[in-house]
Amino acid sequence: MSRNTRFKRHEGGFTLVELGVVVAVLLVLAVGVGYFFGVGGQSRNAALLAFQRTVGDAALRMNANTNCIPRQVRGLFDNVANQAANTYCGIDVPVGIWKQPYMQPTDFNANGDAVINNIMSGVVVSIQREAGGIGQRYFTRSTGVPNAQILEMLQECNGSNDTTVGFDRFRCRGAPGGGAATTGSFDMLFHSAQG
């Protein structure tokens, strides 16, 4: 038997490596086309919901240590911002009881609110408080959110895109911009306190 006969190359079909390369290229193309045609909006919604949840959780951890919730997102990673005028408890938060940065630093504006252009361009996240129930409700608010994203995020958070609901029944609420406004606000409750 000649050497050429034993190692004769199979002429038809593809090798596993060639098939793997083709599948990888198709996956990259599918992801790119999906993002280009707006499928990436779902991931931006999830990222914004996660960021608001992160801010709320960080505020609760800070409250557990200091018995105080900051008015500014900046106060969750920089205690210098936690002066009496910038806290909902109305006192300067002492360095000794402020245990740590409660979240990763982020860009912030002059008000100390988070600017999250890397998630959604033009969106600002703040910490808010309002009277409700038998005490105070604390929530994160995103402003500058596109109206379509607000409806999708309400659906994901509450299971309904109803914009007339409030914190009495659901964790999230949204207010799309009216008239010519193409953006509005989205709120996520993170704490209710008596008193």
SETIVO-584364 format. One line per 10 residues: number of its first residue (from 1); their letters; for each residue x negated, y negated, z negated of N, C-alpha, C. Coordinates in Angstrom, 3 decimals, padded with zeros to 6 digits, always signed. Atoms other than C-alpha are relative to their C-alpha. Example, Ala and Ser with C-alpha at 12.3 -4.5 7.8 and 13.67 -1.06 7.14 Angstrom:
<rs>
1) AS) -000.890/+001.190/+000.000/-012.300/+004.500/-007.800/-000.900/-001.200/+000.000 | +000.820/+001.190/+000.060/-013.670/+001.060/-007.140/+000.770/-001.090/-000.730 $
</rs>
This chain:
<rs>
1) MSRNTRFKRH) -000.842/+001.168/+000.000/+000.000/+000.000/+000.000/-000.891/-001.235/+000.000 | +000.845/+001.187/-000.077/-001.454/-003.309/+000.939/+000.369/-000.991/-001.088 | -000.198/+001.006/+001.050/-001.842/-006.143/-001.438/+001.157/-000.935/+000.354 | -001.078/+000.898/-000.427/+000.554/-008.360/+000.575/+001.374/+000.622/-000.193 | -001.287/-000.670/+000.150/+003.302/-005.767/+000.316/+000.454/-000.018/-001.457 | -000.374/-000.040/+001.418/+003.189/-005.516/-003.472/+000.459/-001.356/-000.525 | -000.315/+001.327/+000.530/+003.406/-009.285/-004.079/+000.748/-000.838/+001.017 | -000.762/+000.720/-001.011/+005.759/-010.200/-001.290/+000.984/-000.949/-000.692 | -000.867/+001.017/+000.602/+007.632/-013.387/-002.147/+001.421/+000.196/+000.491 | -001.418/-000.089/-000.342/+011.398/-013.270/-002.244/+000.385/-001.309/+000.671 $
11) EGGFTLVELG) -000.252/+001.190/-000.806/+012.508/-015.738/+000.422/+001.340/-000.671/-000.291 | -001.334/+000.597/+000.196/+016.191/-016.328/-000.524/+000.251/-000.336/-001.459 | -000.381/+000.369/+001.358/+017.554/-018.154/-003.612/-000.984/-000.947/-000.666 | +000.808/+000.947/+000.768/+016.083/-020.373/-006.308/-000.566/+000.690/-001.228 | +000.541/-000.506/+001.260/+013.863/-019.666/-009.285/+000.730/-000.676/-001.146 | -000.629/+000.604/+001.179/+015.081/-020.411/-012.812/-000.507/-001.414/-000.254 | +000.568/+001.335/+000.189/+012.752/-023.396/-013.016/+000.655/-000.992/+000.959 | -000.628/+000.887/-000.983/+014.182/-024.883/-009.815/+001.453/-000.296/-000.382 | -001.391/+000.210/+000.436/+017.756/-024.369/-011.069/+000.062/-000.919/-001.223 | +000.043/+000.859/+001.192/+016.843/-025.970/-014.406/-000.227/-001.451/+000.359 $
21) VVVAVLLVLA) +000.280/+001.368/-000.444/+015.450/-029.044/-012.664/+001.246/-000.609/+000.638 | -001.215/+000.502/-000.648/+018.605/-029.383/-010.542/+001.064/-000.344/-001.037 | -000.994/+000.252/+001.054/+020.863/-029.117/-013.627/-000.377/-001.249/-000.794 | +000.441/+001.176/+000.754/+018.776/-031.704/-015.517/+000.246/-001.287/+000.783 | -000.227/+001.185/-000.837/+018.957/-034.164/-012.614/+001.492/-000.329/+000.061 | -001.453/+000.229/-000.043/+022.733/-033.703/-012.357/+000.528/-000.570/-001.325 | -000.418/+000.538/+001.298/+023.156/-034.340/-016.104/-000.372/-001.466/-000.152 | +000.438/+001.394/+000.073/+021.134/-037.547/-015.941/+000.881/-000.874/+000.879 | -000.871/+000.758/-000.899/+023.193/-038.721/-012.972/+001.402/-000.158/-000.583 | -001.345/+000.053/+000.579/+026.484/-037.880/-014.737/+000.065/-001.001/-001.138 $
31) VGVGYFFGVG) +000.029/+000.954/+001.112/+025.516/-039.849/-017.849/-000.107/-001.421/+000.540 | +000.179/+001.339/-000.577/+024.356/-042.823/-015.767/+001.263/-000.505/+000.674 | -001.240/+000.399/-000.682/+027.522/-042.887/-013.641/+001.094/-000.275/-001.020 | -001.010/+000.213/+001.042/+029.727/-042.542/-016.744/-000.190/-001.329/-000.701 | +000.256/+001.273/+000.661/+028.039/-045.477/-018.433/+000.316/-001.165/+000.937 | -000.217/+001.068/-000.964/+028.170/-047.586/-015.265/+001.481/-000.293/+000.188 | -001.423/+000.183/-000.228/+031.910/-047.032/-014.876/+000.800/-000.161/-001.286 | -000.716/+000.375/+001.206/+032.776/-047.848/-018.495/+000.237/+001.086/-001.019 | -000.184/-001.036/+000.994/+032.734/-044.501/-020.288/-000.788/-000.358/-001.262 | +000.799/+000.413/+001.145/+030.093/-046.079/-022.558/+000.767/-000.818/-001.007 $
41) GQSRNAALLA) -000.816/+000.763/+000.926/+032.855/-048.192/-024.136/+000.401/+000.813/-001.205 | -000.362/-000.865/+001.121/+033.875/-045.223/-026.264/-001.135/+000.059/-001.021 | +001.115/-000.072/+000.933/+030.377/-044.985/-027.749/-000.237/-001.343/-000.682 | +000.112/+001.314/+000.648/+030.289/-048.743/-028.387/+001.055/-000.137/-001.086 | -001.046/+000.028/+001.027/+033.599/-048.418/-030.252/-000.443/+000.782/-001.227 | +000.448/-000.844/+001.112/+032.210/-045.583/-032.364/-001.146/-000.661/-000.751 | +001.135/+000.671/+000.646/+029.014/-047.562/-033.038/+000.470/-001.176/-000.846 | -000.509/+001.134/+000.780/+030.969/-050.639/-034.168/+000.747/+000.491/-001.229 | -000.688/-000.573/+001.156/+033.239/-048.551/-036.414/-001.013/+000.496/-001.027 | +001.032/-000.511/+000.908/+030.148/-046.864/-037.887/-000.731/-001.142/-000.695 $
51) FQRTVGDAAL) +000.696/+001.129/+000.614/+028.435/-050.216/-038.462/+000.878/-000.638/-001.079 | -000.895/+000.579/+001.005/+031.487/-051.636/-040.263/+000.089/+000.910/-001.226 | -000.036/-000.958/+001.110/+031.663/-048.459/-042.380/-001.296/-000.109/-000.810 | +001.295/+000.120/+000.675/+027.936/-048.827/-043.173/-000.043/-001.235/-000.886 | -000.020/+001.237/+000.795/+028.397/-052.422/-044.340/+000.887/+000.187/-001.228 | -000.901/-000.235/+001.129/+031.364/-051.415/-046.520/-000.607/+000.918/-001.039 | +000.641/-000.931/+000.935/+029.493/-048.469/-048.046/-001.152/-000.670/-000.742 | +001.118/+000.711/+000.634/+026.447/-050.665/-048.715/+000.518/-000.986/-001.048 | -000.585/+000.944/+000.961/+028.651/-053.283/-050.418/+000.490/+000.738/-001.244 | -000.446/-000.788/+001.157/+030.135/-050.559/-052.645/-001.180/+000.461/-000.848 $
61) RMNANTNCIP) +001.191/-000.395/+000.765/+026.650/-049.315/-053.613/-000.555/-001.194/-000.772 | +000.472/+001.203/+000.697/+025.597/-052.876/-054.450/+000.933/-000.317/-001.161 | -000.971/+000.268/+001.061/+028.797/-053.336/-056.459/-000.180/+000.961/-001.176 | +000.225/-000.977/+001.068/+028.053/-050.136/-058.416/-001.185/-000.408/-000.878 | +001.177/+000.429/+000.766/+024.661/-051.588/-059.461/+000.173/-001.359/-000.656 | -000.008/+001.398/+000.443/+025.523/-055.268/-059.882/+001.366/-000.498/-000.463 | -001.372/+000.415/+000.275/+029.302/-055.379/-060.390/+000.361/-001.253/+000.814 | -000.202/+001.166/-000.842/+029.324/-057.869/-057.508/-000.060/+000.405/+001.476 | -000.004/-000.214/-001.444/+030.119/-057.847/-053.788/-000.433/-001.307/+000.661 | +000.464/+001.232/-000.642/+028.267/-060.313/-051.559/+001.009/-000.521/+001.023 $
71) RQVRGLFDNV) -000.805/+000.616/-001.063/+030.060/-062.756/-049.251/-000.703/+000.121/+001.341 | +000.807/-000.064/-001.215/+027.251/-062.336/-046.717/-000.570/+001.401/+000.188 | +000.642/-001.285/-000.299/+026.049/-059.167/-045.003/-001.484/-000.081/-000.343 | +001.427/+000.176/+000.311/+022.537/-060.581/-045.457/-000.306/+000.375/-001.451 | +000.210/-000.319/+001.407/+022.952/-060.114/-049.231/-000.166/+001.479/-000.282 | +000.160/-001.448/+000.175/+022.943/-056.339/-048.721/-001.431/+000.458/+000.242 | +001.398/-000.386/-000.224/+019.294/-056.333/-047.603/-000.979/-001.088/-000.412 | +000.870/+001.089/+000.431/+017.944/-059.637/-048.977/+000.648/-000.681/-001.203 | -000.631/+000.525/+001.215/+018.722/-060.568/-052.598/-000.094/-001.513/-000.108 | +000.095/+001.463/+000.011/+017.635/-064.175/-051.977/+001.339/-000.619/+000.403 $
81) ANQAANTYCG) -001.298/+000.509/-000.458/+021.036/-064.598/-050.285/+001.089/+000.102/-001.066 | -001.042/-000.256/+001.001/+022.917/-063.514/-053.421/+000.029/-001.042/-001.111 | -000.210/+001.076/+000.966/+023.344/-066.882/-055.105/+001.491/-000.104/-000.270 | -001.397/+000.056/+000.437/+026.603/-067.711/-056.872/+000.978/-000.361/+001.115 | -000.905/+000.432/-001.073/+028.137/-069.458/-053.850/+000.166/+001.068/+001.079 | -000.034/-001.031/-001.033/+027.427/-066.393/-051.702/+000.455/+001.356/-000.505 | -000.492/-001.265/+000.546/+028.938/-063.714/-053.957/+001.458/-000.158/-000.417 | -001.405/+000.043/+000.420/+032.548/-062.824/-054.730/+000.146/+000.017/-001.518 | -000.067/+000.050/+001.459/+031.701/-062.509/-058.441/-000.332/-001.398/-000.527 | +000.262/+001.385/+000.373/+030.554/-066.154/-058.491/-001.226/-000.216/-000.864 $
91) IDVPVGIWKQ) +001.238/+000.169/+000.765/+027.163/-065.592/-060.141/-001.198/+000.335/+000.883 | +001.241/-000.425/-000.646/+023.540/-065.339/-059.019/-000.255/+001.450/-000.404 | +000.287/-001.402/+000.307/+022.644/-061.652/-058.787/-001.465/+000.098/-000.417 | +001.387/-000.092/+000.464/+019.518/-061.095/-060.933/-000.779/+001.082/+000.739 | +000.861/-000.943/-000.704/+016.591/-059.335/-059.283/-000.022/+001.343/-000.722 | +000.093/-001.245/+000.769/+016.494/-056.740/-062.087/+001.157/+000.964/+000.214 | -001.121/-000.924/-000.212/+019.953/-055.363/-061.357/+000.267/+000.269/+001.477 | -000.072/-000.255/-001.453/+019.725/-055.666/-057.555/-001.074/+001.029/+000.283 | +000.950/-001.107/-000.001/+018.072/-052.261/-057.131/-000.771/+000.199/+001.292 | +000.607/-000.410/-001.265/+017.242/-052.036/-053.439/+000.641/-000.749/+001.150 $
101) PYMQPTDFNA) -000.798/+000.362/-001.171/+018.092/-053.082/-049.958/+001.061/+001.093/+000.167 | -001.102/-000.960/-000.065/+021.496/-051.427/-049.590/+000.308/+000.426/+001.429 | -000.101/-000.405/-001.397/+021.291/-051.255/-045.801/-001.217/-000.530/+000.745 | +001.116/+000.441/-000.826/+018.742/-051.721/-043.030/+000.201/-001.458/+000.418 | -000.130/+001.382/-000.461/+018.005/-055.346/-042.090/+000.584/-000.063/+001.410 | -000.596/+000.229/-001.301/+019.925/-056.679/-039.113/-000.093/-001.483/+000.318 | -000.031/+001.421/-000.354/+020.078/-059.942/-037.211/+001.203/-000.641/-000.680 | -001.116/+000.699/+000.630/+022.246/-062.536/-038.918/+000.033/-001.439/+000.464 | -000.152/+001.401/-000.411/+023.605/-065.991/-038.174/-000.200/-000.917/-001.210 | +000.198/+000.979/+001.074/+023.453/-069.186/-040.279/+000.909/+000.256/-001.200 $
111) NGDAVINNIM) -000.916/-000.331/+001.105/+026.393/-067.904/-042.389/-000.404/+001.271/-000.727 | +000.417/-001.248/+000.617/+024.524/-064.696/-043.279/+000.784/+001.201/+000.500 | -000.770/-001.094/-000.578/+026.885/-062.579/-041.145/-000.856/+000.738/+001.027 | +000.777/-000.826/-000.920/+025.537/-059.719/-039.004/+000.374/-000.303/+001.446 | -000.179/+000.187/-001.441/+025.092/-060.414/-035.291/-000.467/+001.296/+000.638 | +000.319/-001.352/-000.475/+025.234/-057.068/-033.500/+000.102/+000.095/+001.524 | +000.002/-000.011/-001.467/+024.593/-057.800/-029.832/-000.449/+001.332/+000.577 | +000.447/-001.297/-000.500/+022.927/-054.395/-029.507/+001.150/+001.005/+000.076 | -001.175/-000.876/-000.068/+026.359/-052.767/-030.063/+001.025/-000.585/+000.965 | -000.925/+000.715/-000.884/+028.724/-055.309/-028.460/-000.431/-001.452/+000.028 $
121) SGVVVSIQRE) +000.474/+001.365/-000.158/+027.575/-058.640/-027.116/+000.994/-000.996/-000.574 | -000.829/+001.064/+000.557/+028.904/-061.619/-029.065/+000.789/+000.365/-001.235 | -000.765/-000.433/+001.171/+030.308/-059.594/-031.979/-000.768/-000.340/-001.278 | +000.559/+000.354/+001.301/+029.719/-060.837/-035.538/+000.798/+000.740/-001.073 | -000.645/-000.754/+001.077/+030.460/-058.743/-038.652/-000.215/-000.737/-001.312 | +000.066/+000.692/+001.287/+031.278/-060.370/-041.990/+000.711/+000.823/-001.072 | -000.694/-000.609/+001.137/+032.486/-059.331/-045.453/+001.061/-000.990/-000.455 | -001.125/+000.868/+000.336/+035.912/-060.718/-046.362/+000.733/+000.540/-001.230 | -000.833/-000.389/+001.130/+038.270/-060.679/-049.346/+001.337/-000.706/+000.129 | -001.323/+000.606/+000.025/+042.000/-061.302/-049.660/+000.804/+000.620/-001.133 $
131) AGGIGQRYFT) -000.915/-000.545/+001.005/+044.704/-060.866/-052.276/+000.859/+001.056/+000.666 | -000.855/-001.043/-000.548/+046.689/-057.699/-051.803/+000.257/+001.084/-001.018 | -000.349/-001.026/+000.972/+048.505/-055.013/-053.737/+000.038/-000.622/-001.381 | +000.032/+000.534/+001.367/+047.755/-055.581/-057.413/-001.338/-000.669/-000.308 | +001.304/+000.620/+000.225/+044.366/-057.218/-056.937/-000.573/-000.577/+001.271 | +000.730/+000.512/-001.159/+041.806/-057.974/-054.256/-000.354/+001.142/+000.949 | +000.432/-000.950/-001.017/+041.032/-056.196/-051.013/-001.269/-000.546/+000.647 | +001.252/+000.360/-000.653/+037.521/-056.243/-049.576/-000.081/+000.785/+001.310 | +000.046/-000.643/-001.303/+036.982/-055.499/-045.913/-001.082/-000.630/+000.861 | +000.920/+000.548/-000.989/+034.567/-055.929/-043.060/+000.834/-000.500/+001.168 $
141) RSTGVPNAQI) -000.702/+000.578/-001.150/+035.685/-058.118/-040.158/-000.991/-000.189/+001.131 | +000.765/+000.248/-001.223/+034.290/-058.037/-036.634/+000.769/-001.007/+000.831 | -000.619/+000.990/-000.879/+035.016/-061.107/-034.528/-000.709/+000.023/+001.347 | +000.559/-000.004/-001.349/+034.468/-061.516/-030.797/+000.105/+001.357/+000.675 | -000.176/-001.344/-000.554/+035.644/-057.958/-030.075/+000.958/-000.073/+001.190 | -000.919/+000.000/-001.146/+037.164/-057.460/-026.589/+001.335/+000.657/-000.370 | -001.346/-000.478/+000.346/+040.936/-056.904/-026.805/+000.185/+001.491/+000.249 | -000.161/-001.427/-000.309/+040.801/-053.486/-025.122/-000.723/+000.861/-001.030 | +000.758/-000.756/+000.997/+038.150/-052.322/-027.616/+000.757/+000.018/-001.326 | -000.773/+000.052/+001.252/+040.342/-053.465/-030.546/+001.065/+001.089/+000.007 $
151) LEMLQECNGS) -001.068/-001.001/-000.090/+043.214/-051.265/-029.362/-000.563/+001.415/-000.085 | +000.614/-001.325/+000.049/+040.913/-048.274/-028.839/-000.516/+000.313/-001.404 | +000.512/-000.229/+001.347/+039.301/-048.718/-032.267/+001.137/+000.213/-000.998 | -001.168/-000.250/+000.853/+042.723/-048.963/-033.949/+000.487/+001.437/+000.171 | -000.421/-001.379/-000.281/+043.672/-045.699/-032.262/-000.919/+000.986/-000.703 | +000.953/-000.919/+000.628/+040.499/-044.040/-033.510/+000.077/-000.050/-001.522 | -000.005/+000.145/+001.461/+040.737/-045.411/-037.062/+001.330/+000.409/-000.625 | -001.317/-000.208/+000.604/+044.502/-045.218/-037.691/+000.822/+001.100/+000.668 | -000.823/-000.935/-000.759/+045.743/-042.769/-035.073/+001.120/-000.700/+000.744 | -001.004/+000.818/-000.682/+047.825/-045.613/-033.599/-000.652/-001.312/+000.397 $
161) NDTTVGFDRF) +000.552/+001.299/-000.384/+047.010/-048.774/-031.669/+000.972/-001.138/-000.311 | -000.970/+000.998/+000.438/+049.810/-050.710/-033.392/-000.731/-001.160/-000.686 | +000.691/+001.167/+000.571/+048.553/-054.243/-034.123/+000.827/-000.699/-001.070 | -000.848/+000.640/+001.019/+051.409/-055.059/-036.526/-000.197/+000.611/-001.380 | +000.190/-000.664/+001.288/+050.211/-052.740/-039.309/-001.076/-000.714/-000.810 | +000.975/+000.618/+000.889/+048.216/-053.873/-042.311/-000.607/+001.013/-000.946 | +000.698/-000.849/+000.954/+046.183/-052.509/-045.183/+000.942/+000.727/-000.951 | -000.933/-000.720/+000.859/+049.322/-051.441/-047.055/+000.177/+001.444/+000.455 | -000.209/-001.347/-000.543/+049.582/-048.427/-044.740/-001.241/+000.619/+000.615 | +001.140/-000.533/-000.736/+046.277/-048.084/-042.902/-001.303/-000.630/-000.458 $
171) RCRGAPGGGA) +001.333/+000.498/+000.358/+042.541/-048.561/-043.349/-000.464/-001.120/+000.921 | +000.461/+000.978/-000.984/+042.110/-050.679/-040.200/+001.164/-000.830/+000.529 | -000.975/+000.857/-000.660/+043.932/-053.571/-038.587/-000.734/-000.816/+001.051 | +000.619/+000.753/-001.072/+043.313/-055.569/-035.446/+000.884/-001.124/+000.465 | -000.716/+001.162/-000.521/+044.283/-058.902/-033.970/-000.622/-000.390/+001.341 | +000.509/+000.413/-001.318/+043.672/-059.132/-030.212/+000.269/-001.481/+000.233 | -000.189/+001.410/-000.329/+043.260/-062.657/-028.893/+001.226/-000.178/+000.876 | -001.206/+000.270/-000.781/+046.424/-064.190/-027.450/-000.270/-000.985/+001.123 | +000.123/+000.941/-001.115/+046.957/-066.201/-024.281/-001.200/+000.324/+000.858 | +001.178/-000.176/-000.849/+043.745/-066.704/-022.356/-001.167/+000.650/-000.741 $
181) ATTGSFDMLF) +001.095/-000.590/+000.783/+041.605/-065.309/-025.207/-000.156/+001.477/+000.355 | +000.263/-001.394/-000.360/+039.973/-062.035/-024.238/-000.612/+000.781/-001.153 | +000.565/-000.664/+001.167/+038.560/-061.273/-027.692/+000.828/-000.329/-001.232 | -000.703/+000.201/+001.265/+039.939/-060.965/-031.192/-000.831/+000.551/-001.139 | +000.704/-000.495/+001.183/+039.097/-059.477/-034.590/+000.480/+001.401/-000.370 | -000.293/-001.355/+000.462/+038.996/-056.004/-036.108/-000.477/+000.110/-001.435 | +000.301/-000.097/+001.428/+039.113/-055.367/-039.884/+000.027/+001.448/-000.459 | +000.022/-001.332/+000.605/+038.194/-052.248/-041.881/-000.106/-000.148/-001.516 | -000.044/+000.049/+001.462/+039.139/-051.952/-045.573/-001.048/+000.935/-000.593 | +000.938/-000.890/+000.667/+036.418/-050.623/-047.853/+000.184/+000.050/-001.511 $
191) HSAQG) -000.163/-000.033/+001.455/+037.559/-051.472/-051.400/+001.233/-000.811/-000.412 | -001.096/+000.738/+000.638/+040.655/-052.476/-053.385/-000.301/-000.021/-001.490 | +000.327/+000.159/+001.413/+040.096/-053.834/-056.876/+001.131/-000.701/-000.726 | -001.011/+000.668/+000.816/+042.508/-054.766/-059.643/-000.553/-001.306/-000.538 | +000.405/+001.244/+000.632/+042.473/-058.228/-061.076/-000.209/-001.043/+000.974 $
</rs>
